[in-house]
């Protein structure tokens, strides 16, 4: 596991075992808040040891940015911490999460000690502020990657733990492309120093605007290309022509995993378009027509 100190009181931990998934810790005089917990016990226990033993700081809270296994399986190792998440995260952990862990344990013996931990404190609408010492963390519902996704703003440091809302490639297979777009559009106006991605390297202040623009361009390109394919009545097999480079992203980040994520996006969006009701299709086409620039007509002499 890699450890990085991004401000005096904020640390980021990056897994070397799974897809560069990240977790974080925000320290205060009254204790620590851990944001996400990594999937494998060996790395999670390194975080526990570092905060509690090396920094001599009690861990008061754990925040789950969403229910996916790579962000929540380590939660059970923070025995005395209060767990916070969105209400939808609690529901999904209880249903999808429990079944997923049962299946995962059959394939990965190292997960034997892992247990699903449901949040103690949940919120639903809008934002939620968490105060600890002189730190204020704002939990923001940021759906798109998944319906329960939240991001966490450390107000004093202007650092955003974005969860999987921000990744080297936007990934919405378990969420919604429109929600993802809206969530990303909020970021440039936040005045951030850093963004901690759900996977990959920390984005620095001077890189933030371009990183968000790049992701929004990608989503727009994917939407246009897949919609065109669906409206022309082409088959699923024809989607192979929509590669990641044609949508404006590189296939290199996350050890090449982004190419597979892109493929998932394309198929998921195609399937959702093909399964739309006629009424919804008409509404979408009407909305698209309104966004298109109007053609200018010459006056007859």
DRENLUMRO-294398 format. One record per atom (N, C-alpha, C): x, y, z; residue in three letters. Coordinates in steps of 0.05 Angstrom, whole numbers, plus 32768, in hexadecimal, padded with zeros to 4 digits. Each point is the difference from the previous one (the first is absolute). Layout:
N
XYZALA;...
***
This chain:
301
80117FE88000UNK;7FEF80188000UNK;801280198000UNK;7FF780147FF0UNK;800F80197FFFUNK;7FF280148013UNK;80108011800DUNK;7FF580148012UNK;800B801C7FF7UNK;7FEE80137FFFUNK;8007801B7FF7UNK;7FF380148013UNK;801080148009UNK;7FF680158011UNK;7FFA80187FEDUNK;7FE680077FFEUNK;7FF980157FEDUNK;7FFB801B800DUNK;7FFE8001801AUNK;800080188010UNK;80097FF8801CUNK;800280148012UNK;800A7FF9801BUNK;7FF07FEB800EUNK;7FE680007FFBUNK;7FEE7FEE800FUNK;7FF27FEC7FEEUNK;80087FFD7FE7UNK;7FF17FEF7FEDUNK;80137FED7FF3UNK;7FF97FE68001UNK;80107FEB7FF3UNK;7FEF7FF17FECUNK;800E7FF67FEBUNK;7FF37FEF7FECUNK;800F7FE67FFFUNK;7FF17FEA7FFFUNK;800B7FE57FFEUNK;7FF77FF37FE6UNK;80137FF67FF1UNK;7FFA7FF47FE6UNK;80087FE37FFFUNK;7FEC7FEF7FF9UNK;80057FE38000UNK;80137FF87FEAUNK;80127FEE8006UNK;80117FF37FECUNK;7FF67FE57FF9UNK;7FE97FF8800BUNK;7FF57FE67FFBUNK;7FE880007FEDUNK;7FF280177FFFUNK;7FE880017FEFUNK;7FFC801C7FF4UNK;800580027FE6UNK;7FF780177FEFUNK;8005801B800BUNK;801680038010UNK;8007801A800BUNK;7FE9800E800EUNK;7FEF7FF0800DUNK;7FEA800B8010UNK;800B80108018UNK;7FF380158007UNK;800A80128015UNK;7FEF80008019UNK;800C80078016UNK;7FF280068019UNK;800E8019800CUNK;7FF4800C8014UNK;800D8018800BUNK;7FFB8002801EUNK;800F8012800CUNK;7FFD8006801DUNK;8003801E8004UNK;7FED800B8010UNK;8001801C8007UNK;80038001801FUNK;8016800D8009UNK;80068000801CUNK;7FF8801A800DUNK;7FF87FFE801AUNK;7FFA80178010UNK;80097FFA801DUNK;7FFE80158010UNK;80087FFD801DUNK;7FED7FEC800EUNK;7FE87FFD7FF5UNK;7FEC7FEE800DUNK;7FFF7FE57FF4UNK;80117FFA7FECUNK;7FFF7FE57FF4UNK;800280027FE2UNK;7FFD7FE97FF3UNK;80037FFE7FE3UNK;7FE67FF77FF3UNK;7FFC80097FE7UNK;7FEB7FF77FEEUNK;800D7FF07FEAUNK;7FF87FE87FFBUNK;800A7FF07FEAUNK;7FEB80007FEAUNK;800980047FE7UNK;7FEE80017FE9UNK;80077FE97FEEUNK;7FEE7FED7FFFUNK;80037FE67FF1UNK;80167FEF800DUNK;7FFF7FE67FFAUNK;80107FEE8011UNK;800F7FEA7FF1UNK;800180017FE5UNK;800F7FED7FF0UNK;7FF37FE48002UNK;80067FEE7FEDUNK;7FF37FE68000UNK;800E7FEA8010UNK;801A80008002UNK;800E7FE9800CUNK;800A8006801CUNK;7FFC7FEE8013UNK;80078005801CUNK;801D80088004UNK;80137FF57FF1UNK;801C80078006UNK;8005801D7FFDUNK;7FF5800D7FECUNK;8004801D7FFCUNK;7FEF80118013UNK;7FE87FF78005UNK;7FEF800F8013UNK;800D8000801BUNK;800B7FEA8009UNK;800D7FFF801AUNK;801980128002UNK;800C80047FE9UNK;801780147FFFUNK;7FF5801C8007UNK;7FE980077FF5UNK;7FF4801A8006UNK;7FFA8002801DUNK;7FF37FEC800BUNK;7FF98000801DUNK;801980038011UNK;80157FF17FFAUNK;80198002800FUNK;800D801B7FFEUNK;8000800B7FE8UNK;800D801A7FFCUNK;7FF280168010UNK;7FE580017FFFUNK;7FF28015800DUNK;80007FFC801FUNK;7FF97FE88008UNK;7FFD7FFC801DUNK;801A7FFD800FUNK;80147FF37FF4UNK;80197FFA800EUNK;801680147FFAUNK;800480057FE6UNK;801680137FF9UNK;7FF9801D8005UNK;7FE780077FFBUNK;7FF7801C8004UNK;7FF28003801BUNK;7FFB7FEA800EUNK;7FF28001801AUNK;7FE680107FFFUNK;7FF17FFB7FECUNK;7FE6800E7FFCUNK;7FE97FEC7FFFUNK;7FEC80038011UNK;7FE97FEE7FFFUNK;7FF080057FE7UNK;7FF57FEB7FF4UNK;7FEF80027FE8UNK;7FE380028009UNK;7FF480177FFCUNK;7FE580058009UNK;7FEA7FF97FECUNK;800680057FE6UNK;7FEC7FFC7FECUNK;800C7FF37FE7UNK;7FF07FF07FF3UNK;80077FF57FE5UNK;7FE980087FEDUNK;8007800C7FEAUNK;7FED80087FECUNK;80037FED7FE8UNK;7FEA7FF47FF7UNK;7FFF7FF07FE8UNK;7FF580127FE9UNK;801180057FEBUNK;7FF680117FEAUNK;7FEB7FF27FEFUNK;80007FE58000UNK;7FEB7FF07FF3UNK;80047FE38007UNK;7FEE7FEF7FF8UNK;7FFF7FE5800BUNK;80137FEC7FF3UNK;800E80077FEBUNK;80107FED7FF1UNK;80157FF38012UNK;80067FE77FFBUNK;80127FF08011UNK;801B800C8004UNK;800C800C7FEBUNK;801B800A8003UNK;800280198011UNK;7FE9800B8008UNK;800080178011UNK;7FF57FFA801CUNK;7FF47FE98004UNK;7FF27FFA8019UNK;80097FE7800FUNK;800D7FED7FF3UNK;80067FE7800DUNK;801280048019UNK;801080158001UNK;801180048017UNK;7FF2800D8018UNK;7FE780087FFDUNK;7FF2800F8015UNK;7FFF7FF0801AUNK;7FFE7FE67FFEUNK;7FFD7FF08018UNK;801880008012UNK;8017800A7FF7UNK;801880008010UNK;8003801A8010UNK;7FED80127FFEUNK;800080188010UNK;7FEB7FFC8016UNK;80077FF18014UNK;7FED7FF58013UNK;7FF08015800FUNK;800D80168008UNK;7FF280138012UNK;7FF680197FF1UNK;800380007FE6UNK;7FF980187FF1UNK;7FE27FFF7FF9UNK;7FF480187FFEUNK;7FE580037FF7UNK;800180027FE1UNK;7FEF7FF17FF2UNK;80017FFF7FE3UNK;7FEA80117FF5UNK;800780107FECUNK;7FEE80147FF4UNK;7FFE7FFB7FE1UNK;7FE880027FF5UNK;7FFD7FFD7FE3UNK;7FE5800A7FF8UNK;7FFA80007FE7UNK;7FE680077FF6UNK;7FEC7FE98006UNK;7FE780078002UNK;7FEC7FEB8007UNK;7FFF7FEA7FEBUNK;800480087FE6UNK;80007FEB7FEBUNK;80177FED8003UNK;8016800A800BUNK;80187FEF8005UNK;7FF97FEA8013UNK;7FF180088016UNK;7FF87FEC8014UNK;7FEF7FEA7FF3UNK;7FED80087FF0UNK;7FEE7FED7FF2UNK;800F7FED7FEEUNK;8013800C7FF1UNK;800F7FF07FECUNK;80147FED800EUNK;800C80098016UNK;80127FEF800EUNK;7FF17FE8800CUNK;7FE880058009UNK;7FF07FEB800DUNK;7FF77FEB7FEBUNK;7FFB80087FE8UNK;7FF67FEE7FEBUNK;80167FF77FEEUNK;800980117FEEUNK;80157FF87FEDUNK;801A7FFA800EUNK;800880108013UNK;80197FFD800EUNK;80047FE5800EUNK;7FEB7FF8800EUNK;80027FE6800FUNK;80037FE97FEDUNK;7FF180007FEBUNK;80027FEA7FECUNK;801B80007FF2UNK;800980187FF9UNK;801A80027FF3UNK;80177FF68011UNK;7FFE8006801AUNK;80167FF78011UNK;80007FE18003UNK;7FE87FF58001UNK;7FFE7FE28002UNK;800E7FF47FE7UNK;7FFA800B7FE9UNK;800C7FF57FE7UNK;801E80058000UNK;800980188009UNK;801C80077FFFUNK;80117FEF8013UNK;7FF57FF88016UNK;800E7FEF8013UNK;80067FE57FF5UNK;7FF07FF77FEEUNK;80047FE67FF3UNK;801880007FEEUNK;800780187FF5UNK;801680037FEEUNK;8019800B800DUNK;7FFD800F8016UNK;8017800E800CUNK;80017FF9801EUNK;80117FED8008UNK;80027FF8801CUNK;800880178012UNK;800F80147FF5UNK;800980178011UNK;7FE98011800AUNK;7FE87FFC7FF5UNK;7FE8800F8008UNK;7FF17FF28017UNK;800B7FEA800AUNK;7FF17FF08013UNK;7FF780108019UNK;801180138009UNK;7FF980108018UNK;7FEF80187FFAUNK;7FFA80057FE7UNK;7FF180187FF9UNK;7FE27FFC8006UNK;7FF38014800BUNK;7FE480008005UNK;7FF4801A7FF5UNK;7FE77FFF7FF7UNK;7FF280187FF8UNK;7FF880108019UNK;800680198000UNK;7FF880128016UNK;7FED80157FF5UNK;7FE88000800BUNK;7FED80147FF7UNK;8005801B800FUNK;7FFB80167FF2UNK;8005801A800CUNK;7FEF8005801AUNK;800C800D8013UNK;7FF280088018UNK;7FF080197FFCUNK;800B80127FF0UNK;7FF4801A7FFBUNK;7FFD80047FE2UNK;7FE880077FF7UNK;7FFB80047FE3UNK;7FF3801B7FFBUNK;800280097FE7UNK;7FF180187FF8UNK;7FF57FFA7FE5UNK;7FEC80107FF8UNK;7FF27FFC7FE7UNK;800280177FEDUNK;7FF480178007UNK;7FFE80167FEDUNK;801680158006UNK;800A800C7FEBUNK;801380168003UNK;801A7FF7800CUNK;800C80118011UNK;801A7FFC800BUNK;7FFE7FFA801EUNK;80167FF7800CUNK;80027FFC801CUNK;801B8009800AUNK;800180108015UNK;80198009800BUNK;80087FEF8018UNK;801A7FF98001UNK;800B7FF18017UNK;80168011800CUNK;7FFD8006801AUNK;80148010800EUNK;80107FEF8013UNK;801A80037FFEUNK;80127FF18012UNK;801980128005UNK;800380088019UNK;801580138006UNK;7FFB801A7FF1UNK;801580097FF2UNK;7FFE80197FF0UNK;7FFB7FF97FE3UNK;7FF97FE77FFAUNK;7FFB7FF87FE5UNK;7FE17FFE7FFBUNK;7FF880097FE8UNK;7FE47FFC7FF7UNK;80017FF27FE5UNK;7FF37FE97FFFUNK;7FFE7FF07FE8UNK;7FE480017FF6UNK;7FFC80087FE7UNK;7FE680017FF4UNK;7FFC7FE87FEEUNK;7FEC7FF08006UNK;7FF97FE87FF0UNK;7FEB80087FECUNK;80067FFB7FE6UNK;7FF0800A7FEAUNK;7FF67FE87FEFUNK;7FE67FFE7FFDUNK;7FF67FEA7FEFUNK;800880067FE3UNK;800F7FEE7FF4UNK;800C80057FE5UNK;7FFB7FE77FEFUNK;7FE77FFA7FF9UNK;7FFA7FE77FF1UNK;800B80017FE4UNK;80017FE97FF4UNK;800A7FFE7FE4UNK;800F7FE67FFDUNK;80157FFD8010UNK;800E7FE78001UNK;7FEE7FEA800BUNK;7FF280078014UNK;7FEB7FEE800CUNK;7FEC8013800DUNK;7FE87FF68006UNK;7FEB8011800AUNK;8006800B801CUNK;80117FF2800FUNK;80058008801CUNK;801A80108003UNK;800E80067FEBUNK;801A800D8001UNK;7FFF801B800EUNK;801480048011UNK;8004801A800DUNK;801D80097FFCUNK;8005801A8002UNK;801B800A8001UNK;8002800F801BUNK;801980048009UNK;8005800C801AUNK;801480177FFEUNK;7FF680188006UNK;801180177FFFUNK;800B8007801BUNK;801B80018002UNK;800D80098019UNK;8002801F7FFDUNK;7FEE800E800DUNK;7FFD801C7FFBUNK;801980118005UNK;800D7FFB8017UNK;801780108007UNK;80187FFD7FECUNK;80027FE87FF5UNK;80167FFA7FEDUNK;7FF880027FE3UNK;7FE680037FFBUNK;7FF680007FE4UNK;80087FE87FF1UNK;7FFF7FE9800DUNK;80067FE67FF3UNK;7FE67FF07FFEUNK;7FFB7FF67FE8UNK;7FE87FF17FFAUNK;80077FE37FFDUNK;7FF67FEF8012UNK;80017FE37FFCUNK;7FE87FF97FEFUNK;80057FFB7FE6UNK;7FEA7FFF7FEDUNK;7FF47FE47FFDUNK;800C7FEC800DUNK;7FF77FE57FFBUNK;80037FFA7FE3UNK;7FEF7FEE7FF5UNK;80027FF97FE4UNK;7FF180127FEDUNK;7FF68017800BUNK;7FF580147FEEUNK;8017800A7FEEUNK;80188002800CUNK;801880097FF0UNK;80147FE97FFFUNK;80057FF87FE7UNK;80137FEB7FFAUNK;800F80087FE7UNK;80157FF37FF9UNK;800D80067FE6UNK;7FED7FFD7FE8UNK;7FEB7FEF8004UNK;7FEB7FFE7FECUNK;7FE57FFF800FUNK;7FED80117FF9UNK;7FE67FFE800DUNK;7FF37FE57FFBUNK;7FF57FF38014UNK;7FF57FE57FFEUNK;7FE48000800CUNK;7FEC7FFB7FEFUNK;7FE480038009UNK;7FEF7FE77FFCUNK;800D7FE87FFEUNK;7FF17FE87FFAUNK;7FEC7FFA8016UNK;800780068019UNK;7FEE7FFB8017UNK;7FF080198007UNK;800280157FEFUNK;7FF480198006UNK;7FF1800B7FE8UNK;8006801A7FF9UNK;7FF1800D7FEBUNK;801180167FF4UNK;800180017FE6UNK;801280137FF3UNK;7FF7801D8005UNK;7FE680058001UNK;7FF6801B8005UNK;80078009801CUNK;7FFC7FEE8014UNK;80088007801CUNK;801E80058002UNK;80107FF07FF2UNK;801D80048001UNK;8007801B7FF4UNK;7FF480087FEAUNK;8006801A7FF4UNK;7FF980168014UNK;7FE97FFF800CUNK;7FF880158013UNK;801280028018UNK;80087FE9800AUNK;801280008017UNK;801B800C7FFAUNK;800B7FF97FE8UNK;801A800B7FF8UNK;7FFF801E7FFBUNK;7FEA800A7FF6UNK;7FFD801C7FF9UNK;800280128018UNK;7FFB7FF68017UNK;800180108019UNK;801C80068008UNK;80137FEF7FF9UNK;801B8001800CUNK;8010801A7FF9UNK;8000800A7FE8UNK;801280177FFAUNK;7FFA80198011UNK;7FE88003800AUNK;7FF98018800FUNK;80067FFC801EUNK;800C7FEA8008UNK;80047FFA801DUNK;8019800C800BUNK;8012800A7FEFUNK;8019800C800AUNK;80127FEC800EUNK;80067FEA7FF3UNK;800F7FEA800EUNK;801E80027FFDUNK;800E7FF68014UNK;801D7FFD7FFEUNK;80087FE57FF4UNK;7FF17FEB8008UNK;80067FE57FF6UNK;7FE67FF17FFDUNK;80007FEC7FEEUNK;7FEB7FEC7FFFUNK;800C7FE58004UNK;7FF67FF18013UNK;80097FE48004UNK;7FEC7FEF7FF0UNK;800A7FF47FEAUNK;7FEF7FEF7FF0UNK;7FFA7FE6800EUNK;7FEB7FF37FF8UNK;7FFA7FE5800BUNK;80157FEC7FF8UNK;800C80047FE9UNK;80167FEF7FF7UNK;801480127FF2UNK;801A7FFC8005UNK;8014800F7FF2UNK;800C80178010UNK;801080107FF3UNK;80108015800EUNK;7FEE80178008UNK;800A800F8014UNK;7FF380188009UNK;800380157FEAUNK;7FE9800F7FFBUNK;800080157FECUNK;8007801A800FUNK;8014800E7FF6UNK;80098019800CUNK;7FF080187FF6UNK;80018016800EUNK;7FF080187FFAUNK;800180087FE3UNK;801980027FF5UNK;800380097FE5UNK;7FF67FEC7FEBUNK;7FFA7FE88008UNK;7FF77FEC7FEDUNK;7FE27FFB8001UNK;7FF3800B8014UNK;7FE47FF98005UNK;7FED80077FE9UNK;800180197FF7UNK;7FED80097FEBUNK;80037FEF7FE7UNK;80187FFB7FF7UNK;80037FF07FE8UNK;7FF87FE38004UNK;80057FF58018UNK;7FF87FE58005UNK;7FE17FFD7FFFUNK;7FF28013800BUNK;7FE37FFF8000UNK;7FF680057FE3UNK;800B80137FF2UNK;7FF880057FE4UNK;80047FE77FEFUNK;80167FF38005UNK;80067FE77FF1UNK;7FEB7FEA8005UNK;7FF97FFE8019UNK;7FEB7FEB8007UNK;7FE580087FF4UNK;7FF980198001UNK;7FE680097FF5UNK;80007FFC7FE1UNK;801780067FF3UNK;80017FFC7FE3UNK;7FFD7FE27FFAUNK;800D7FEF8010UNK;7FFE7FE37FFCUNK;7FE37FF78002UNK;7FF280098015UNK;7FE47FF88003UNK;7FEE800A7FE9UNK;800680187FF6UNK;7FF1800A7FEAUNK;80057FF07FE7UNK;80197FF97FFBUNK;80077FF17FE9UNK;7FF47FE48000UNK;80017FF38017UNK;7FF47FE58003UNK;7FE280027FFBUNK;7FF38014800CUNK;7FE380037FFCUNK;7FF980037FE2UNK;800F80117FF3UNK;7FF980057FE3UNK;80057FE87FEFUNK;80177FF38004UNK;80077FE97FEFUNK;7FED7FE88005UNK;7FFA7FFA8019UNK;7FEF7FE98006UNK;7FE380067FF8UNK;7FF780198004UNK;7FE580077FF8UNK;7FFD7FFE7FE2UNK;801480097FF1UNK;7FFF7FFE7FE3UNK;7FFF7FE37FF7UNK;800F7FEF800DUNK;80007FE37FF9UNK;7FE57FF48005UNK;7FF480068018UNK;7FE67FF58007UNK;7FEA800A7FEDUNK;8000801A7FFAUNK;7FEB800B7FEFUNK;80027FF67FE3UNK;80177FF87FF8UNK;80037FF47FE5UNK;7FF97FE37FFFUNK;7FF87FF58016UNK;7FF77FE48001UNK;80177FEC7FFFUNK;801880098006UNK;80177FEE7FFFUNK;80007FED8018UNK;800E7FEA7FFDUNK;80017FEC8015UNK;801580068014UNK;7FFF7FF18016UNK;801380028016UNK;801D7FFC7FF6UNK;80027FED7FEDUNK;801B7FFA7FF5UNK;800D80187FF3UNK;7FF080137FF7UNK;800B80177FF2UNK;800D80148013UNK;7FFC7FFC801AUNK;800B80138013UNK;801E7FFE8003UNK;800C7FEB7FF5UNK;801D7FFE8002UNK;800F80167FF1UNK;7FF2800E7FEEUNK;800C80167FF1UNK;800380198012UNK;7FF280008017UNK;800180178012UNK;80167FFA8015UNK;801980057FF8UNK;80167FFA8013UNK;800580188012UNK;80107FFC8014UNK;800580148014UNK;800E80197FF5UNK;80127FFC7FEDUNK;800E80177FF4UNK;7FED80117FF0UNK;7FED7FF47FF2UNK;7FED80107FF0UNK;7FEE80118011UNK;7FFF7FF9801AUNK;7FEF80108013UNK;801280148010UNK;801A80017FFAUNK;80118015800BUNK;80107FF88019UNK;80017FE68006UNK;80107FF88017UNK;80157FEC7FF8UNK;80157FFE8011UNK;80167FED7FFCUNK;7FF97FE6800DUNK;800B7FEA7FF5UNK;7FFB7FE6800CUNK;80177FF88014UNK;801280128006UNK;80177FFA8011UNK;7FFA8000801EUNK;7FF08013800BUNK;7FFD8002801DUNK;7FF67FE6800DUNK;80067FFE801AUNK;7FF87FE88010UNK;800A7FE67FF4UNK;801880017FF5UNK;800B7FE87FF4UNK;7FF07FF57FE8UNK;7FF280127FF2UNK;7FF07FF87FE9UNK;7FE47FF88007UNK;7FF980008019UNK;7FE57FF88009UNK;7FEA80127FF4UNK;8008801A7FFAUNK;7FEC80137FF6UNK;7FF37FF77FE6UNK;800F7FF17FEFUNK;7FF57FF77FE7UNK;7FE87FED8005UNK;80037FEF8014UNK;7FEA7FEE8007UNK;7FE9800F800CUNK;800680158010UNK;7FEA8010800CUNK;7FF1800F7FE9UNK;800F800A7FEDUNK;7FF3800E7FE9UNK;7FED7FED7FF2UNK;80097FE87FFBUNK;7FEF7FEC7FF2UNK;7FE67FFB8010UNK;80037FFF801AUNK;7FE87FFC8011UNK;7FED80187FFEUNK;800B80187FFFUNK;7FEF80187FFCUNK;7FF07FFF7FE6UNK;800E7FF97FEBUNK;7FF380007FE6UNK;7FE97FEC7FFFUNK;80057FE8800AUNK;7FEB7FEB7FFFUNK;7FE980078013UNK;8006800B8017UNK;7FEB80078013UNK;7FEE80167FF5UNK;800C80157FF3UNK;7FF080157FF5UNK;7FF07FF67FE8UNK;800B7FF07FF0UNK;7FF27FF47FE9UNK;7FE77FF1800AUNK;80047FEF8013UNK;7FEA7FEF800BUNK;7FEA8012800BUNK;80088015800FUNK;7FEB8012800BUNK;7FF1800E7FEBUNK;800D80087FEAUNK;7FF2800E7FEAUNK;7FED7FED7FF2UNK;80097FE77FFCUNK;7FEF7FED7FF2UNK;7FE87FF78010UNK;80028003801BUNK;7FEA7FF88011UNK;7FEE80178008UNK;800580187FF5UNK;7FF080178006UNK;7FE37FFC7FF5UNK;7FED800B800FUNK;7FE580007FF6UNK;7FFD80147FE9UNK;7FEC7FFC7FEEUNK;7FFD80137FEAUNK;7FFC801D800AUNK;7FF280048016UNK;7FFC801B800BUNK;801A800D8009UNK;80127FF0800DUNK;8019800A8008UNK;801280077FE9UNK;7FFF7FEF7FEBUNK;801080057FE8UNK;7FF8801B7FF3UNK;7FE580047FFEUNK;7FF780197FF5UNK;800980198010UNK;7FFF7FFD801BUNK;800980168011UNK;801E80057FFDUNK;800F7FEB7FFEUNK;801E80037FFDUNK;8006800E7FE5UNK;7FF37FF77FEBUNK;8005800C7FE6UNK;7FF8801D7FFFUNK;7FEA8007800EUNK;7FF7801B8001UNK;80138012800FUNK;800B7FF58016UNK;8014800F8010UNK;801A80047FF0UNK;80087FEC7FF0UNK;801880027FF0UNK;7FFC80157FEAUNK;7FE880017FF5UNK;7FFA80137FEAUNK;8001801D800BUNK;7FF780048018UNK;8001801B800CUNK;801D80098004UNK;80127FEE8006UNK;801C80088005UNK;800F80057FE6UNK;7FF67FF67FEAUNK;800D80037FE6UNK;7FFD801D7FF7UNK;8015800C7FF4UNK;7FFE801B7FF6UNK;7FEC80027FEAUNK;7FF080158000UNK;7FEB80047FECUNK;800D80087FE5UNK;7FF57FF67FEBUNK;800A80077FE5UNK;7FF6801B7FF8UNK;801080107FF4UNK;7FF8801A7FF7UNK;7FF47FFE7FE4UNK;7FEA800C7FFCUNK;7FF380007FE5UNK;8003801B7FF2UNK;80087FFF7FE7UNK;800380187FF1UNK;7FE5800C7FF9UNK;7FFE801A8002UNK;7FE8800D7FF8UNK;7FFE80017FE1UNK;7FE87FFC7FF7UNK;7FFB80017FE3UNK;8000801E7FF8UNK;800D80057FEAUNK;8000801C7FF6UNK;7FE680057FF0UNK;
***
